[in-house]
Amino acid sequence: MPFSIVRDDIARVSADVLVNAANERLMEGGGVCGAIFAGAGRDRMSEACARIG
């Protein structure tokens, strides 16, 4: 399976998957986690995280 490493603003990267090990509860936090939530839209991210538990 091909993959690539990109050095950029994680909230602006177009990707199928972003992996962030900030917390196991999938709750919004600060730093990288906060940037991902802000980039995706807080409501949208919260709903998606709730669906997968």
PDB file with one MODEL, atoms N, CA, C and O in Angstrom:
MODEL        1
ATOM      1  N   MET A   1       0.842  -1.166   0.000  1.00  0.00           N
ATOM      2  CA  MET A   1       0.000   0.000   0.000  1.00  0.00           C
ATOM      3  C   MET A   1       0.894   1.238   0.000  1.00  0.00           C
ATOM      4  O   MET A   1       1.724   1.395   0.896  1.00  0.00           O
ATOM      5  N   PRO A   2       0.743   2.105  -0.972  1.00  0.00           N
ATOM      6  CA  PRO A   2       1.577   3.302  -1.028  1.00  0.00           C
ATOM      7  C   PRO A   2       1.170   4.320   0.043  1.00  0.00           C
ATOM      8  O   PRO A   2       0.000   4.421   0.412  1.00  0.00           O
ATOM      9  N   PHE A   3       2.131   5.047   0.516  1.00  0.00           N
ATOM     10  CA  PHE A   3       1.861   6.136   1.448  1.00  0.00           C
ATOM     11  C   PHE A   3       2.877   7.242   1.211  1.00  0.00           C
ATOM     12  O   PHE A   3       3.906   7.031   0.568  1.00  0.00           O
ATOM     13  N   SER A   4       2.582   8.403   1.730  1.00  0.00           N
ATOM     14  CA  SER A   4       3.525   9.507   1.595  1.00  0.00           C
ATOM     15  C   SER A   4       3.602  10.273   2.902  1.00  0.00           C
ATOM     16  O   SER A   4       2.666  10.270   3.702  1.00  0.00           O
ATOM     17  N   ILE A   5       4.716  10.917   3.100  1.00  0.00           N
ATOM     18  CA  ILE A   5       4.922  11.770   4.261  1.00  0.00           C
ATOM     19  C   ILE A   5       4.923  13.207   3.761  1.00  0.00           C
ATOM     20  O   ILE A   5       5.642  13.545   2.821  1.00  0.00           O
ATOM     21  N   VAL A   6       4.120  14.043   4.388  1.00  0.00           N
ATOM     22  CA  VAL A   6       3.967  15.429   3.968  1.00  0.00           C
ATOM     23  C   VAL A   6       4.271  16.340   5.154  1.00  0.00           C
ATOM     24  O   VAL A   6       3.803  16.110   6.269  1.00  0.00           O
ATOM     25  N   ARG A   7       5.048  17.357   4.895  1.00  0.00           N
ATOM     26  CA  ARG A   7       5.307  18.359   5.932  1.00  0.00           C
ATOM     27  C   ARG A   7       4.536  19.615   5.550  1.00  0.00           C
ATOM     28  O   ARG A   7       4.909  20.332   4.621  1.00  0.00           O
ATOM     29  N   ASP A   8       3.448  19.870   6.287  1.00  0.00           N
ATOM     30  CA  ASP A   8       2.559  20.981   5.957  1.00  0.00           C
ATOM     31  C   ASP A   8       1.647  21.235   7.149  1.00  0.00           C
ATOM     32  O   ASP A   8       1.794  20.604   8.196  1.00  0.00           O
ATOM     33  N   ASP A   9       0.724  22.144   6.990  1.00  0.00           N
ATOM     34  CA  ASP A   9      -0.291  22.417   8.007  1.00  0.00           C
ATOM     35  C   ASP A   9      -1.299  21.273   7.979  1.00  0.00           C
ATOM     36  O   ASP A   9      -2.012  21.105   6.990  1.00  0.00           O
ATOM     37  N   ILE A  10      -1.367  20.488   9.043  1.00  0.00           N
ATOM     38  CA  ILE A  10      -2.207  19.284   9.063  1.00  0.00           C
ATOM     39  C   ILE A  10      -3.685  19.610   8.836  1.00  0.00           C
ATOM     40  O   ILE A  10      -4.430  18.775   8.323  1.00  0.00           O
ATOM     41  N   ALA A  11      -4.108  20.801   9.209  1.00  0.00           N
ATOM     42  CA  ALA A  11      -5.509  21.179   9.034  1.00  0.00           C
ATOM     43  C   ALA A  11      -5.845  21.535   7.590  1.00  0.00           C
ATOM     44  O   ALA A  11      -7.019  21.699   7.256  1.00  0.00           O
ATOM     45  N   ARG A  12      -4.844  21.656   6.736  1.00  0.00           N
ATOM     46  CA  ARG A  12      -5.078  22.039   5.340  1.00  0.00           C
ATOM     47  C   ARG A  12      -4.685  20.959   4.336  1.00  0.00           C
ATOM     48  O   ARG A  12      -4.822  21.160   3.129  1.00  0.00           O
ATOM     49  N   VAL A  13      -4.208  19.842   4.809  1.00  0.00           N
ATOM     50  CA  VAL A  13      -3.772  18.758   3.931  1.00  0.00           C
ATOM     51  C   VAL A  13      -4.984  17.973   3.450  1.00  0.00           C
ATOM     52  O   VAL A  13      -5.865  17.640   4.243  1.00  0.00           O
ATOM     53  N   SER A  14      -5.030  17.677   2.163  1.00  0.00           N
ATOM     54  CA  SER A  14      -6.082  16.832   1.613  1.00  0.00           C
ATOM     55  C   SER A  14      -5.617  15.383   1.714  1.00  0.00           C
ATOM     56  O   SER A  14      -4.621  14.996   1.103  1.00  0.00           O
ATOM     57  N   ALA A  15      -6.350  14.586   2.493  1.00  0.00           N
ATOM     58  CA  ALA A  15      -5.942  13.197   2.721  1.00  0.00           C
ATOM     59  C   ALA A  15      -7.165  12.342   3.010  1.00  0.00           C
ATOM     60  O   ALA A  15      -8.210  12.850   3.418  1.00  0.00           O
ATOM     61  N   ASP A  16      -7.024  11.049   2.796  1.00  0.00           N
ATOM     62  CA  ASP A  16      -8.089  10.118   3.148  1.00  0.00           C
ATOM     63  C   ASP A  16      -8.143   9.897   4.654  1.00  0.00           C
ATOM     64  O   ASP A  16      -9.214   9.671   5.218  1.00  0.00           O
ATOM     65  N   VAL A  17      -6.984   9.965   5.301  1.00  0.00           N
ATOM     66  CA  VAL A  17      -6.895   9.681   6.734  1.00  0.00           C
ATOM     67  C   VAL A  17      -5.875  10.605   7.381  1.00  0.00           C
ATOM     68  O   VAL A  17      -4.805  10.849   6.825  1.00  0.00           O
ATOM     69  N   LEU A  18      -6.211  11.114   8.553  1.00  0.00           N
ATOM     70  CA  LEU A  18      -5.260  11.805   9.418  1.00  0.00           C
ATOM     71  C   LEU A  18      -5.201  11.022  10.719  1.00  0.00           C
ATOM     72  O   LEU A  18      -6.239  10.667  11.277  1.00  0.00           O
ATOM     73  N   VAL A  19      -4.015  10.753  11.201  1.00  0.00           N
ATOM     74  CA  VAL A  19      -3.851  10.014  12.451  1.00  0.00           C
ATOM     75  C   VAL A  19      -3.271  10.955  13.487  1.00  0.00           C
ATOM     76  O   VAL A  19      -2.240  11.590  13.263  1.00  0.00           O
ATOM     77  N   ASN A  20      -3.943  11.037  14.624  1.00  0.00           N
ATOM     78  CA  ASN A  20      -3.486  11.877  15.727  1.00  0.00           C
ATOM     79  C   ASN A  20      -3.723  11.115  17.019  1.00  0.00           C
ATOM     80  O   ASN A  20      -4.856  10.737  17.319  1.00  0.00           O
ATOM     81  N   ALA A  21      -2.695  10.893  17.764  1.00  0.00           N
ATOM     82  CA  ALA A  21      -2.788  10.106  18.999  1.00  0.00           C
ATOM     83  C   ALA A  21      -3.024  10.987  20.222  1.00  0.00           C
ATOM     84  O   ALA A  21      -2.568  10.644  21.313  1.00  0.00           O
ATOM     85  N   ALA A  22      -3.715  12.100  20.075  1.00  0.00           N
ATOM     86  CA  ALA A  22      -3.891  13.053  21.170  1.00  0.00           C
ATOM     87  C   ALA A  22      -4.622  12.446  22.364  1.00  0.00           C
ATOM     88  O   ALA A  22      -4.188  12.610  23.504  1.00  0.00           O
ATOM     89  N   ASN A  23      -5.717  11.754  22.114  1.00  0.00           N
ATOM     90  CA  ASN A  23      -6.450  11.137  23.220  1.00  0.00           C
ATOM     91  C   ASN A  23      -7.314  10.007  22.698  1.00  0.00           C
ATOM     92  O   ASN A  23      -7.778  10.039  21.558  1.00  0.00           O
ATOM     93  N   GLU A  24      -7.525   9.016  23.532  1.00  0.00           N
ATOM     94  CA  GLU A  24      -8.274   7.824  23.101  1.00  0.00           C
ATOM     95  C   GLU A  24      -9.780   8.022  23.130  1.00  0.00           C
ATOM     96  O   GLU A  24     -10.512   7.170  22.626  1.00  0.00           O
ATOM     97  N   ARG A  25     -10.263   9.104  23.696  1.00  0.00           N
ATOM     98  CA  ARG A  25     -11.706   9.349  23.777  1.00  0.00           C
ATOM     99  C   ARG A  25     -12.255  10.113  22.578  1.00  0.00           C
ATOM    100  O   ARG A  25     -13.460  10.345  22.490  1.00  0.00           O
ATOM    101  N   LEU A  26     -11.385  10.504  21.659  1.00  0.00           N
ATOM    102  CA  LEU A  26     -11.779  11.242  20.452  1.00  0.00           C
ATOM    103  C   LEU A  26     -12.449  12.572  20.775  1.00  0.00           C
ATOM    104  O   LEU A  26     -13.322  13.033  20.040  1.00  0.00           O
ATOM    105  N   MET A  27     -12.034  13.179  21.875  1.00  0.00           N
ATOM    106  CA  MET A  27     -12.572  14.471  22.282  1.00  0.00           C
ATOM    107  C   MET A  27     -11.669  15.587  21.753  1.00  0.00           C
ATOM    108  O   MET A  27     -10.458  15.411  21.620  1.00  0.00           O
ATOM    109  N   GLU A  28     -12.273  16.726  21.457  1.00  0.00           N
ATOM    110  CA  GLU A  28     -11.493  17.865  20.976  1.00  0.00           C
ATOM    111  C   GLU A  28     -10.540  18.343  22.060  1.00  0.00           C
ATOM    112  O   GLU A  28     -10.904  18.434  23.232  1.00  0.00           O
ATOM    113  N   GLY A  29      -9.330  18.644  21.654  1.00  0.00           N
ATOM    114  CA  GLY A  29      -8.323  19.174  22.569  1.00  0.00           C
ATOM    115  C   GLY A  29      -7.634  20.361  21.937  1.00  0.00           C
ATOM    116  O   GLY A  29      -8.192  21.024  21.063  1.00  0.00           O
ATOM    117  N   GLY A  30      -6.433  20.624  22.379  1.00  0.00           N
ATOM    118  CA  GLY A  30      -5.662  21.733  21.832  1.00  0.00           C
ATOM    119  C   GLY A  30      -4.609  21.236  20.869  1.00  0.00           C
ATOM    120  O   GLY A  30      -4.600  20.059  20.506  1.00  0.00           O
ATOM    121  N   GLY A  31      -3.737  22.107  20.459  1.00  0.00           N
ATOM    122  CA  GLY A  31      -2.619  21.742  19.587  1.00  0.00           C
ATOM    123  C   GLY A  31      -3.074  21.137  18.274  1.00  0.00           C
ATOM    124  O   GLY A  31      -3.968  21.662  17.610  1.00  0.00           O
ATOM    125  N   VAL A  32      -2.447  20.021  17.904  1.00  0.00           N
ATOM    126  CA  VAL A  32      -2.754  19.342  16.639  1.00  0.00           C
ATOM    127  C   VAL A  32      -4.212  18.895  16.616  1.00  0.00           C
ATOM    128  O   VAL A  32      -4.894  19.047  15.602  1.00  0.00           O
ATOM    129  N   CYS A  33      -4.684  18.350  17.715  1.00  0.00           N
ATOM    130  CA  CYS A  33      -6.076  17.888  17.791  1.00  0.00           C
ATOM    131  C   CYS A  33      -7.048  19.046  17.533  1.00  0.00           C
ATOM    132  O   CYS A  33      -8.004  18.900  16.771  1.00  0.00           O
ATOM    133  N   GLY A  34      -6.803  20.178  18.162  1.00  0.00           N
ATOM    134  CA  GLY A  34      -7.650  21.352  17.961  1.00  0.00           C
ATOM    135  C   GLY A  34      -7.618  21.844  16.526  1.00  0.00           C
ATOM    136  O   GLY A  34      -8.640  22.271  15.988  1.00  0.00           O
ATOM    137  N   ALA A  35      -6.442  21.786  15.900  1.00  0.00           N
ATOM    138  CA  ALA A  35      -6.317  22.210  14.503  1.00  0.00           C
ATOM    139  C   ALA A  35      -7.108  21.291  13.578  1.00  0.00           C
ATOM    140  O   ALA A  35      -7.726  21.760  12.622  1.00  0.00           O
ATOM    141  N   ILE A  36      -7.095  19.999  13.849  1.00  0.00           N
ATOM    142  CA  ILE A  36      -7.857  19.047  13.036  1.00  0.00           C
ATOM    143  C   ILE A  36      -9.351  19.314  13.186  1.00  0.00           C
ATOM    144  O   ILE A  36     -10.075  19.353  12.191  1.00  0.00           O
ATOM    145  N   PHE A  37      -9.819  19.499  14.416  1.00  0.00           N
ATOM    146  CA  PHE A  37     -11.238  19.788  14.652  1.00  0.00           C
ATOM    147  C   PHE A  37     -11.645  21.087  13.962  1.00  0.00           C
ATOM    148  O   PHE A  37     -12.703  21.153  13.336  1.00  0.00           O
ATOM    149  N   ALA A  38     -10.812  22.118  14.075  1.00  0.00           N
ATOM    150  CA  ALA A  38     -11.131  23.408  13.461  1.00  0.00           C
ATOM    151  C   ALA A  38     -11.154  23.298  11.938  1.00  0.00           C
ATOM    152  O   ALA A  38     -12.034  23.866  11.291  1.00  0.00           O
ATOM    153  N   GLY A  39     -10.207  22.581  11.367  1.00  0.00           N
ATOM    154  CA  GLY A  39     -10.135  22.436   9.918  1.00  0.00           C
ATOM    155  C   GLY A  39     -11.292  21.643   9.343  1.00  0.00           C
ATOM    156  O   GLY A  39     -11.796  21.964   8.267  1.00  0.00           O
ATOM    157  N   ALA A  40     -11.714  20.613  10.054  1.00  0.00           N
ATOM    158  CA  ALA A  40     -12.808  19.763   9.571  1.00  0.00           C
ATOM    159  C   ALA A  40     -14.173  20.339   9.911  1.00  0.00           C
ATOM    160  O   ALA A  40     -15.175  19.988   9.288  1.00  0.00           O
ATOM    161  N   GLY A  41     -14.211  21.216  10.890  1.00  0.00           N
ATOM    162  CA  GLY A  41     -15.480  21.732  11.405  1.00  0.00           C
ATOM    163  C   GLY A  41     -15.800  21.006  12.698  1.00  0.00           C
ATOM    164  O   GLY A  41     -15.932  19.782  12.716  1.00  0.00           O
ATOM    165  N   ARG A  42     -15.923  21.752  13.765  1.00  0.00           N
ATOM    166  CA  ARG A  42     -16.087  21.140  15.089  1.00  0.00           C
ATOM    167  C   ARG A  42     -17.318  20.240  15.178  1.00  0.00           C
ATOM    168  O   ARG A  42     -17.231  19.122  15.686  1.00  0.00           O
ATOM    169  N   ASP A  43     -18.445  20.708  14.697  1.00  0.00           N
ATOM    170  CA  ASP A  43     -19.669  19.900  14.763  1.00  0.00           C
ATOM    171  C   ASP A  43     -19.524  18.623  13.945  1.00  0.00           C
ATOM    172  O   ASP A  43     -19.891  17.538  14.397  1.00  0.00           O
ATOM    173  N   ARG A  44     -18.990  18.763  12.751  1.00  0.00           N
ATOM    174  CA  ARG A  44     -18.808  17.603  11.862  1.00  0.00           C
ATOM    175  C   ARG A  44     -17.867  16.576  12.487  1.00  0.00           C
ATOM    176  O   ARG A  44     -18.147  15.378  12.457  1.00  0.00           O
ATOM    177  N   MET A  45     -16.747  17.044  13.059  1.00  0.00           N
ATOM    178  CA  MET A  45     -15.792  16.131  13.698  1.00  0.00           C
ATOM    179  C   MET A  45     -16.402  15.464  14.920  1.00  0.00           C
ATOM    180  O   MET A  45     -16.234  14.260  15.116  1.00  0.00           O
ATOM    181  N   SER A  46     -17.108  16.230  15.743  1.00  0.00           N
ATOM    182  CA  SER A  46     -17.728  15.670  16.945  1.00  0.00           C
ATOM    183  C   SER A  46     -18.731  14.584  16.585  1.00  0.00           C
ATOM    184  O   SER A  46     -18.771  13.538  17.232  1.00  0.00           O
ATOM    185  N   GLU A  47     -19.539  14.824  15.561  1.00  0.00           N
ATOM    186  CA  GLU A  47     -20.515  13.825  15.115  1.00  0.00           C
ATOM    187  C   GLU A  47     -19.819  12.575  14.587  1.00  0.00           C
ATOM    188  O   GLU A  47     -20.232  11.459  14.900  1.00  0.00           O
ATOM    189  N   ALA A  48     -18.768  12.752  13.791  1.00  0.00           N
ATOM    190  CA  ALA A  48     -18.040  11.606  13.237  1.00  0.00           C
ATOM    191  C   ALA A  48     -17.380  10.797  14.348  1.00  0.00           C
ATOM    192  O   ALA A  48     -17.418   9.566  14.324  1.00  0.00           O
ATOM    193  N   CYS A  49     -16.780  11.470  15.312  1.00  0.00           N
ATOM    194  CA  CYS A  49     -16.134  10.764  16.426  1.00  0.00           C
ATOM    195  C   CYS A  49     -17.160  10.025  17.272  1.00  0.00           C
ATOM    196  O   CYS A  49     -16.890   8.917  17.737  1.00  0.00           O
ATOM    197  N   ALA A  50     -18.328  10.615  17.477  1.00  0.00           N
ATOM    198  CA  ALA A  50     -19.381   9.957  18.256  1.00  0.00           C
ATOM    199  C   ALA A  50     -19.857   8.681  17.566  1.00  0.00           C
ATOM    200  O   ALA A  50     -20.171   7.695  18.234  1.00  0.00           O
ATOM    201  N   ARG A  51     -19.912   8.693  16.230  1.00  0.00           N
ATOM    202  CA  ARG A  51     -20.356   7.501  15.492  1.00  0.00           C
ATOM    203  C   ARG A  51     -19.407   6.327  15.666  1.00  0.00           C
ATOM    204  O   ARG A  51     -19.847   5.178  15.705  1.00  0.00           O
ATOM    205  N   ILE A  52     -18.103   6.601  15.771  1.00  0.00           N
ATOM    206  CA  ILE A  52     -17.157   5.487  15.885  1.00  0.00           C
ATOM    207  C   ILE A  52     -16.766   5.193  17.325  1.00  0.00           C
ATOM    208  O   ILE A  52     -16.024   4.247  17.593  1.00  0.00           O
ATOM    209  N   GLY A  53     -17.263   5.998  18.243  1.00  0.00           N
ATOM    210  CA  GLY A  53     -17.129   5.712  19.653  1.00  0.00           C
ATOM    211  C   GLY A  53     -15.909   6.130  20.323  1.00  0.00           C
ATOM    212  O   GLY A  53     -15.756   5.905  21.524  1.00  0.00           O
TER     213      GLY A  53
ENDMDL
END
